[in-house]
């Protein structure tokens, strides 16, 4: 009896802490308008509603505990968006692992199932950051628990099937959520999700860069990268002028010299992450005889000289903190560049996080995730791009996996999608997504090769504008 009373008291305190509803009032009739139903959820508040044909689109704040293990120790406001189609449709739970877009958009699984979409901003990405920020509360379990609470809050409104999805760090996030709360989602569709199981063993990336694309393209890219370091002195003078003109500083990474080398060393990676083999023609074929302008502009277009400034790094502090504490980060080598030109090498995440934020790496975190996926994956689909560096260390399925798949889109980069798979894999993946969502037409159930998205392509909702950052 005492345990029951303590539980009831704790629950009452939690509701009082997290709710923004204020003093209790008389029970109101059940809301019928979707906006009212959403705002009836304790802790949910409206930022804005934006019109879009055929949908309702809401930008919302949801009150979350800073620490899900100790929910009474403070809260913060986490932004989410809801692209509402109909309560009778399945719902796709999306996160990119970074900031949430407040512009209506639809991820590929949402188009396939013609459903609703809930999108979550990852904790500690502003403005969804506790104040003051206790960085020890930024980990994959706390983030998965954010998703769990949002799902539990919205499930009474959207009571049909739910699928989680995300690309890159969002694909990782969807996978981690499934590992910690395997009973929430009906399926997972994870795109281009890196799986750095052993942080200090990164030879897979070196093998990738030795064989990706064609030798001609690799030679062009390697030539420009090397030449940018050979011409370090004049190009760094240009970098200094560029930084002064834009008010850029380099306190976090340590110096302009380190930022310059980090940008140059990202160049080849960045090309394969966001470009296609056909784009090699835009890279100077004879780097040694290219002008300084050509070398600068080629590297800047792909890698971006503004990124490793304090101003460029600041929005990504939460990512680098996680990379340096749990996710891991790749280290690659540059056999085509003489050692005398490489002063620092591929810098670890510690260099990209302000020094007043402590970091300690937890090597067991990714091993746990990898082991769980291999032995427990159920209704999980992983999609990778053949020419995407982040796919060099992918998730793999073991004997314990059930109704799960790993597919690779030929020639695709970090924007790989189901639509880019070969015909039989595309049909199978689409059919499984429809089946998992409970909306597979009879024709698809009889013949999976007939599977196709239920919603027509919408140029505004479905357009994918890749953010030019070399993070996953």
C-alpha positions as CSV (number, residue, x, y, z in Angstrom):
1,X,0.0,0.0,0.0
2,X,2.9,2.4,0.9
3,X,4.5,1.7,-2.5
4,X,1.3,2.5,-4.3
5,X,0.9,5.7,-2.4
6,X,4.5,6.7,-3.1
7,X,4.0,5.9,-6.8
8,X,0.8,8.0,-6.9
9,X,2.5,10.9,-5.1
10,X,5.5,10.8,-7.5
11,X,3.1,10.7,-10.5
12,X,1.2,13.7,-9.2
13,X,4.5,15.7,-8.7
14,X,5.6,14.8,-12.2
15,X,2.4,15.9,-13.8
16,X,2.5,19.1,-11.9
17,X,6.1,19.8,-12.9
18,X,5.7,19.0,-16.6
19,X,2.2,20.4,-17.3
20,X,1.8,23.9,-18.5
21,X,-1.9,23.8,-18.0
22,X,-1.8,25.6,-14.7
23,X,-4.5,25.2,-12.0
24,X,-6.9,22.4,-12.6
25,X,-10.3,23.3,-14.0
26,X,-13.6,21.4,-14.6
27,X,-13.4,18.6,-17.1
28,X,-14.1,19.9,-20.6
29,X,-15.9,18.0,-23.4
30,X,-13.4,16.1,-25.6
31,X,-11.9,18.3,-28.3
32,X,-12.6,17.4,-31.9
33,X,-10.4,19.8,-33.8
34,X,-6.9,18.4,-34.2
35,X,-5.3,21.6,-32.9
36,X,-7.4,21.5,-29.7
37,X,-6.7,17.8,-29.3
38,X,-2.9,18.5,-29.5
39,X,-3.1,21.4,-27.1
40,X,-5.1,19.4,-24.6
41,X,-2.0,17.2,-24.1
42,X,-0.4,18.3,-20.8
43,X,2.9,20.2,-21.5
44,X,2.0,20.9,-25.1
45,X,1.9,24.5,-26.3
46,X,1.5,26.1,-29.8
47,X,4.2,28.2,-31.4
48,X,2.5,28.6,-34.7
49,X,0.3,26.9,-37.3
50,X,1.2,27.2,-41.0
51,X,-1.2,26.4,-43.8
52,X,-0.4,23.7,-46.4
53,X,-2.9,22.2,-48.9
54,X,-4.2,18.9,-47.7
55,X,-2.6,19.1,-44.3
56,X,-2.5,21.0,-41.0
57,X,1.0,21.9,-39.9
58,X,1.8,22.8,-36.3
59,X,5.0,24.0,-34.7
60,X,4.8,23.1,-31.0
61,X,6.7,23.1,-27.7
62,X,6.6,20.1,-25.4
63,X,7.7,20.2,-21.8
64,X,10.4,17.6,-21.2
65,X,12.4,16.7,-18.1
66,X,16.1,17.5,-18.3
67,X,16.8,14.2,-16.8
68,X,14.3,11.4,-17.4
69,X,15.8,9.4,-14.5
70,X,15.0,12.3,-12.1
71,X,12.1,14.2,-13.8
72,X,11.6,16.5,-10.8
73,X,15.0,18.1,-11.3
74,X,14.0,20.7,-14.0
75,X,12.4,20.8,-17.4
76,X,13.0,22.4,-20.8
77,X,10.9,23.2,-23.9
78,X,11.5,20.8,-26.8
79,X,10.3,21.8,-30.3
80,X,8.3,19.4,-32.3
81,X,6.2,19.7,-35.5
82,X,3.2,17.8,-36.6
83,X,2.2,17.4,-40.2
84,X,-1.4,16.3,-39.8
85,X,-3.1,14.3,-42.5
86,X,-5.8,12.4,-40.7
87,X,-6.1,10.5,-37.4
88,X,-7.1,7.4,-39.4
89,X,-3.7,7.3,-41.2
90,X,-0.4,5.9,-39.8
91,X,2.1,8.2,-38.3
92,X,5.8,8.6,-39.1
93,X,8.1,9.8,-36.3
94,X,11.1,11.6,-37.8
95,X,14.2,13.3,-36.4
96,X,17.3,14.4,-38.3
97,X,19.2,14.3,-35.0
98,X,19.8,18.1,-35.1
99,X,17.4,21.1,-35.3
100,X,13.9,20.6,-36.5
101,X,12.7,22.4,-39.6
102,X,9.7,24.7,-39.1
103,X,8.8,24.5,-42.8
104,X,6.3,21.8,-43.8
105,X,8.1,18.8,-45.3
106,X,7.5,15.1,-45.7
107,X,10.0,12.3,-45.4
108,X,10.0,9.4,-47.8
109,X,8.2,6.9,-45.5
110,X,5.5,9.5,-44.9
111,X,5.0,9.8,-48.6
112,X,5.0,6.1,-49.0
113,X,2.3,5.5,-46.4
114,X,0.4,8.8,-47.0
115,X,0.5,9.4,-43.3
116,X,1.0,12.0,-40.6
117,X,4.4,13.1,-39.6
118,X,5.8,14.1,-36.1
119,X,9.2,15.6,-36.2
120,X,11.4,16.2,-33.1
121,X,14.2,18.6,-32.5
122,X,17.1,16.7,-30.8
123,X,17.8,17.8,-27.2
124,X,20.5,20.5,-26.7
125,X,20.1,21.9,-30.2
126,X,18.9,25.4,-29.7
127,X,16.3,26.5,-28.8
128,X,15.6,23.0,-27.3
129,X,18.4,23.3,-24.8
130,X,18.0,23.3,-21.0
131,X,19.2,26.5,-19.3
132,X,21.6,26.1,-17.6
133,X,22.9,23.3,-19.9
134,X,24.0,20.2,-18.0
135,X,25.8,18.4,-20.8
136,X,25.9,15.1,-18.9
137,X,22.2,14.9,-19.7
138,X,23.0,14.8,-23.5
139,X,23.2,11.1,-24.3
140,X,21.4,8.6,-26.5
141,X,19.2,7.2,-23.7
142,X,17.9,10.6,-22.7
143,X,17.2,11.5,-26.3
144,X,15.4,8.2,-26.8
145,X,13.4,8.9,-23.7
146,X,12.4,12.3,-25.2
147,X,10.9,10.4,-28.2
148,X,9.2,7.9,-25.9
149,X,7.4,10.6,-24.0
150,X,6.3,12.4,-27.2
151,X,5.0,9.1,-28.6
152,X,3.1,8.3,-25.4
153,X,1.6,11.8,-25.4
154,X,0.5,11.6,-29.0
155,X,-0.5,7.9,-29.3
156,X,-4.1,8.6,-28.0
157,X,-4.5,11.1,-30.8
158,X,-2.8,9.1,-33.6
159,X,-3.7,5.5,-32.6
160,X,-2.8,3.7,-35.8
161,X,0.6,2.3,-36.7
162,X,3.8,4.3,-36.0
163,X,7.1,4.1,-37.9
164,X,10.2,5.9,-36.8
165,X,12.7,7.3,-39.4
166,X,15.6,9.6,-39.8
167,X,18.6,10.2,-42.0
168,X,22.3,10.1,-41.0
169,X,22.4,11.1,-37.3
170,X,18.6,10.8,-37.5
171,X,18.9,7.3,-38.7
172,X,21.2,6.6,-35.8
173,X,18.7,8.2,-33.5
174,X,15.8,6.0,-34.8
175,X,17.9,3.0,-34.2
176,X,18.9,3.9,-30.7
177,X,15.2,4.7,-29.9
178,X,14.3,1.2,-31.1
179,X,17.0,-0.3,-28.9
180,X,15.8,1.4,-25.7
181,X,12.1,1.4,-26.4
182,X,11.5,-1.6,-28.7
183,X,7.7,-1.8,-28.0
184,X,6.9,1.8,-29.1
185,X,7.3,1.7,-32.9
186,X,5.8,-0.8,-35.3
187,X,8.9,-0.5,-37.6
188,X,12.0,1.6,-38.3
189,X,13.3,3.0,-41.5
190,X,16.9,4.3,-41.0
191,X,18.7,6.1,-43.7
192,X,22.6,6.3,-44.1
193,X,23.1,5.6,-40.4
194,X,26.8,5.2,-39.4
195,X,27.7,2.5,-36.9
196,X,31.1,3.2,-35.4
197,X,31.3,0.2,-33.1
198,X,35.0,0.5,-32.2
199,X,36.0,4.2,-32.3
200,X,39.7,3.5,-32.6
201,X,39.4,1.1,-35.5
202,X,38.6,3.1,-38.7
203,X,40.4,1.2,-41.4
204,X,37.0,0.7,-43.2
205,X,37.1,4.4,-44.2
206,X,40.6,4.2,-45.6
207,X,39.5,1.2,-47.7
208,X,36.5,3.1,-48.9
209,X,38.5,6.1,-50.1
210,X,41.0,3.8,-51.9
211,X,38.2,2.4,-54.1
212,X,35.3,4.7,-54.3
213,X,34.2,6.0,-57.7
214,X,36.9,5.9,-60.4
215,X,40.7,6.3,-60.3
216,X,40.4,9.4,-62.5
217,X,38.0,11.1,-60.1
218,X,40.0,10.1,-57.0
219,X,43.2,11.5,-58.6
220,X,41.4,14.8,-59.3
221,X,40.2,15.1,-55.7
222,X,43.4,14.0,-54.1
223,X,45.3,16.4,-56.3
224,X,43.3,19.4,-55.2
225,X,43.5,18.4,-51.6
226,X,47.2,18.0,-51.7
227,X,47.7,21.3,-53.6
228,X,45.7,23.2,-51.0
229,X,48.2,22.1,-48.4
230,X,51.2,22.8,-50.6
231,X,49.9,26.3,-51.1
232,X,49.1,26.7,-47.4
233,X,50.8,30.1,-46.9
234,X,49.1,32.1,-49.7
235,X,45.8,30.5,-49.2
236,X,45.9,31.0,-45.4
237,X,46.5,34.7,-46.0
238,X,43.3,34.7,-48.1
239,X,41.6,32.8,-45.2
240,X,42.7,35.4,-42.7
241,X,41.3,38.2,-44.8
242,X,38.1,36.2,-45.3
243,X,37.8,35.7,-41.6
244,X,38.4,39.4,-40.8
245,X,35.9,40.5,-43.3
246,X,33.2,38.2,-41.8
247,X,34.1,38.5,-38.1
248,X,35.1,34.9,-37.8
249,X,37.2,33.7,-34.9
250,X,39.0,30.4,-34.1
251,X,39.1,30.0,-30.3
252,X,37.4,26.6,-30.2
253,X,39.5,24.8,-32.8
254,X,42.6,26.6,-31.6
255,X,43.9,28.6,-34.5
256,X,43.3,29.6,-38.1
257,X,46.0,27.1,-39.2
258,X,44.1,24.2,-37.6
259,X,40.8,25.4,-39.1
260,X,42.4,25.7,-42.5
261,X,43.9,22.2,-42.4
262,X,40.7,20.7,-41.0
263,X,38.7,22.2,-43.9
264,X,41.1,20.9,-46.5
265,X,41.2,17.4,-45.0
266,X,37.4,17.3,-45.2
267,X,37.4,18.1,-48.9
268,X,37.5,14.6,-50.4
269,X,35.1,13.3,-47.8
270,X,32.7,16.2,-48.5
271,X,32.7,15.5,-52.2
272,X,31.6,11.9,-51.9
273,X,29.1,12.7,-49.2
274,X,27.2,15.3,-51.2
275,X,28.3,15.0,-54.9
276,X,28.0,12.3,-57.5
277,X,30.6,10.7,-59.7
278,X,29.3,12.8,-62.6
279,X,30.3,15.9,-60.6
280,X,34.0,15.1,-60.9
281,X,34.1,17.2,-64.1
282,X,33.8,20.3,-61.8
283,X,37.1,19.5,-60.1
284,X,40.3,20.7,-61.7
285,X,42.0,17.9,-63.5
286,X,45.5,19.4,-63.2
287,X,45.7,20.8,-59.7
288,X,49.4,21.7,-59.9
289,X,48.6,24.2,-62.7
290,X,45.4,25.4,-61.3
291,X,45.2,29.0,-60.0
292,X,45.0,29.8,-56.3
293,X,41.4,31.0,-57.0
294,X,40.5,27.7,-58.5
295,X,41.9,25.7,-55.5
296,X,40.3,28.0,-53.0
297,X,36.9,28.0,-54.6
298,X,36.9,24.2,-55.2
299,X,37.6,23.5,-51.6
300,X,35.3,26.2,-50.3
301,X,32.4,25.0,-52.4
302,X,32.7,21.4,-51.1
303,X,34.0,21.8,-47.5
304,X,33.3,25.4,-46.6
305,X,36.0,27.5,-45.0
306,X,33.4,29.1,-42.6
307,X,32.7,25.8,-40.9
308,X,35.6,25.4,-38.5
309,X,35.2,29.0,-37.2
310,X,33.7,29.5,-33.8
311,X,30.6,30.8,-35.5
312,X,30.4,27.7,-37.8
313,X,31.0,25.2,-35.0
314,X,28.7,26.7,-32.4
315,X,25.4,25.2,-33.7
316,X,27.0,21.7,-33.8
317,X,28.4,21.6,-30.3
318,X,25.8,19.0,-29.3
319,X,26.8,16.8,-32.1
320,X,30.5,17.0,-31.4
321,X,29.9,16.4,-27.7
322,X,28.0,13.2,-28.5
323,X,30.7,12.1,-31.0
324,X,33.3,12.6,-28.4
325,X,31.3,10.8,-25.6
326,X,29.3,8.0,-27.2
327,X,28.9,8.0,-31.0
328,X,32.5,7.9,-32.0
329,X,34.1,9.7,-35.0
330,X,36.2,8.5,-37.9
331,X,39.9,9.0,-38.3
332,X,41.3,8.7,-41.8
333,X,44.7,8.8,-43.4
334,X,46.0,10.6,-46.5
335,X,48.6,8.4,-48.2
336,X,48.6,10.8,-51.3
337,X,49.9,13.7,-49.2
338,X,53.5,13.8,-47.9
339,X,53.7,13.9,-44.1
340,X,55.4,17.3,-44.1
341,X,52.3,18.9,-45.4
342,X,49.9,17.5,-42.8
343,X,50.5,19.2,-39.4
344,X,47.6,17.9,-37.3
345,X,45.8,15.2,-39.1
346,X,42.1,14.4,-38.7
347,X,41.2,16.2,-35.5
348,X,39.0,14.4,-32.9
349,X,35.7,15.9,-31.6
350,X,37.4,17.4,-28.5
351,X,38.8,20.2,-30.8
352,X,35.3,21.2,-31.8
353,X,33.7,21.6,-28.4
354,X,34.5,24.5,-26.1
355,X,37.0,23.5,-23.4
356,X,34.7,24.5,-20.5
357,X,32.5,21.5,-21.4
358,X,34.0,18.3,-20.0
359,X,34.0,15.2,-22.2
360,X,34.7,11.5,-21.5
361,X,34.3,8.8,-24.1
362,X,32.1,5.7,-23.3
363,X,33.3,2.9,-25.5
364,X,30.5,0.5,-24.5
365,X,27.7,2.7,-25.9
366,X,28.0,1.8,-29.6
367,X,29.0,-1.8,-28.9
368,X,25.7,-2.2,-27.0
369,X,23.7,-0.8,-29.9
370,X,25.5,-2.9,-32.5
371,X,25.0,-6.1,-30.5
372,X,21.3,-5.4,-30.0
373,X,20.7,-4.7,-33.6
374,X,22.4,-7.8,-34.8
375,X,20.5,-10.1,-32.4
376,X,17.1,-8.3,-31.9
377,X,16.3,-6.2,-35.0
378,X,12.7,-6.7,-35.9
379,X,11.0,-4.8,-38.8
380,X,14.0,-2.6,-39.3
381,X,15.1,-1.3,-42.7
382,X,18.6,0.3,-43.3
383,X,19.3,2.2,-46.5
384,X,22.8,3.3,-47.5
385,X,24.4,5.0,-50.5
386,X,27.2,3.2,-52.4
387,X,29.4,6.2,-52.6
388,X,28.7,7.7,-49.2
389,X,31.7,7.7,-46.8
390,X,29.4,7.4,-43.8
391,X,28.2,4.0,-45.0
392,X,31.7,2.5,-44.7
393,X,30.8,1.3,-41.2
394,X,27.1,0.3,-41.6
395,X,24.7,-1.6,-39.4
396,X,24.6,-5.3,-40.1
397,X,22.0,-7.9,-39.2
398,X,22.8,-11.2,-37.4
399,X,20.9,-14.5,-37.0
400,X,18.5,-12.9,-34.4
401,X,17.2,-10.3,-36.8
402,X,13.6,-10.8,-38.0
403,X,11.9,-9.2,-41.0
404,X,14.8,-6.7,-41.3
405,X,16.9,-5.6,-44.3
406,X,20.0,-3.7,-45.2
407,X,20.0,-2.2,-48.8
408,X,22.5,-0.1,-50.7
409,X,21.5,2.3,-53.4
410,X,24.0,2.1,-56.3
411,X,26.0,5.3,-57.0
412,X,24.1,7.2,-54.3
413,X,25.6,9.6,-51.8
414,X,24.5,10.7,-48.3
415,X,21.0,11.4,-49.7
416,X,20.3,7.7,-50.5
417,X,16.6,6.8,-50.5
418,X,14.4,3.8,-51.1
419,X,13.5,5.3,-54.5
420,X,17.2,4.9,-55.5
421,X,17.4,1.2,-54.8
422,X,17.5,-1.4,-57.7
423,X,14.0,-2.4,-58.8
424,X,13.5,-5.6,-56.8
425,X,14.9,-4.1,-53.6
426,X,12.9,-0.9,-54.1
427,X,9.7,-2.8,-54.5
428,X,10.4,-5.1,-51.5
429,X,11.3,-2.1,-49.2
430,X,8.2,-0.2,-50.3
431,X,6.0,-3.2,-49.8
432,X,7.4,-3.9,-46.3
433,X,7.0,-0.2,-45.2
434,X,3.3,-0.3,-46.4
435,X,2.8,-3.6,-44.6
436,X,4.4,-2.4,-41.4
437,X,2.3,0.7,-41.5
438,X,-0.9,-1.4,-41.9
439,X,-1.8,0.3,-45.2
440,X,-0.6,-2.2,-47.9
441,X,-3.3,-2.4,-50.6
442,X,-4.6,-5.9,-51.5
443,X,-2.7,-5.8,-54.8
444,X,0.6,-5.2,-52.9
445,X,-0.1,-8.0,-50.4
446,X,-0.7,-10.3,-53.4
447,X,2.3,-9.0,-55.4
448,X,5.0,-7.0,-53.6
449,X,6.5,-5.9,-56.9
450,X,3.4,-3.7,-57.4
451,X,4.3,-1.6,-54.3
452,X,4.6,2.2,-54.8
453,X,4.1,5.3,-52.6
454,X,0.5,5.9,-51.7
455,X,0.9,9.7,-51.9
456,X,1.9,11.5,-55.1
457,X,5.2,13.4,-55.1
458,X,4.9,17.0,-53.9
459,X,7.7,19.2,-55.2
460,X,7.6,21.4,-52.0
461,X,6.9,18.7,-49.3
462,X,9.2,16.0,-50.7
463,X,12.2,18.1,-52.0
464,X,15.4,17.2,-50.2
465,X,17.7,20.2,-49.8
466,X,20.8,18.6,-48.3
467,X,22.4,20.8,-45.6
468,X,26.1,21.3,-46.5
469,X,27.7,20.1,-43.3
470,X,30.1,17.2,-43.3
471,X,28.7,15.7,-40.1
472,X,26.4,12.6,-40.3
